[in-house]
Amino acid sequence: MKAIRFHEYGEPDVLRYEDVDQPVPGAGQVRVRVAATSFNGVDGNIRAGFMQGPMPLTLPHTPGLDVAGTIDALGEGVGGLEVGDRVVGFLPFVDDGASAEYVLAPAEILAPAPTRIPLADAAALPLVGLTAWQALFDHAGLKAGQRILINGAGGAVGGYAVQLAESAGAHVIATGSPRSVEKVKAAGAHEVVDHTTTGVTAAVTGPVDVLLNLAPIDPAEFTALAGLVRDGGVVVSTTVWMPAPGDEERGVRAVDLYVRSDAGQLSELVARVDRGALTVDVAERVPLADLASVHARAAGGTFSGKVIVLPATA
């Protein structure tokens, strides 16, 4: 089968499109014929070698943390799944990923794929959707009537976070750039601040219960945004290389989010997609052989939105 692998850490050109053996599922695993995977920002950091401490890999390694596809083989002891099932999942960080025609997945991390959208497009959901869900509900405990400021709402996680926060009954204030402002409004934000023309701290009137930071940010600016959080509120951040600022004296909690795979939560996200209550946004669809160019463009900051990656068999 065809797969993308890197044999050493480095720039995007370490990614090789090559022939590899088709994997055989072990106990508790299934083999998935990949309809699509997706590109996530963390993929570039893993490839470059920046994540070797928390995510030790065996090289060569196949990237691709998201998978949407069809089960085509079952390992020993797998129950509740059948060959032919259409599934989605967020794969373990240290295992070979779904930038290939076939991938192995632990059975327990998979959820039924949405039926409302094309199977390949469902690869845009798992990692970023789970990140948004866990930030809002596991860590922030967001409730109806609360005010939330989502910084960096124009990205893939932000699109889901805005939708989920609005549907939870929160008042959503979001930041975006000129190219994402309309998309953020369409996702359900009640107020949108163009951070390229307006100071966010000046634009937000009144305290917020939750600050969700999804973007690289100057530490001083991050601290200033955290100052908008009311006493007893919470700051949640996905930029884990820069710790979230809390305020012990005011009882403001700080949470650095590390997303985890959760089939139950993913199933809930899928159910919302199928009800039309959650929109899966795909900006681009690219062939697997072109994955290195996606990494290069991401490093150069030349695209926005979610990119899904399609193997030749898709």
Sequence and secondary structure as in RCSB ss.txt:
>XXXX:A:sequence
MKAIRFHEYGEPDVLRYEDVDQPVPGAGQVRVRVAATSFNGVDGNIRAGFMQGPMPLTLPHTPGLDVAGTIDALG
EGVGGLEVGDRVVGFLPFVDDGASAEYVLAPAEILAPAPTRIPLADAAALPLVGLTAWQALFDHAGLKAGQRILI
NGAGGAVGGYAVQLAESAGAHVIATGSPRSVEKVKAAGAHEVVDHTTTGVTAAVTGPVDVLLNLAPIDPAEFTAL
AGLVRDGGVVVSTTVWMPAPGDEERGVRAVDLYVRSDAGQLSELVARVDRGALTVDVAERVPLADLASVHARAAG
GTFSGKVIVLPATA
>XXXX:A:secstr
 EEEEESS SSGGGEEEEE       TTEEEEEEEEEE  HHHHHHHHTTTTTTS   SSB    EEEEEEEEE 
TT  S  TT EEEEE  TTS  SSBSEEEEEGGGEEE  SSS TGGGGGSHHHHHHHHIIIIIIS   TT EEEE
ETTTSHHHHHHHHHHHHTT EEEEEE TTTHHHHHHHT SEEEETTTS HHHH  S EEEEEE S   HHHHHHH
HTTEEEEEEEEES TTS    BGGGTBEEEE      HHHHHHHHHHHHHTSS     EEEEGGGHHHHHHHHHT
T   S EEEE TT 
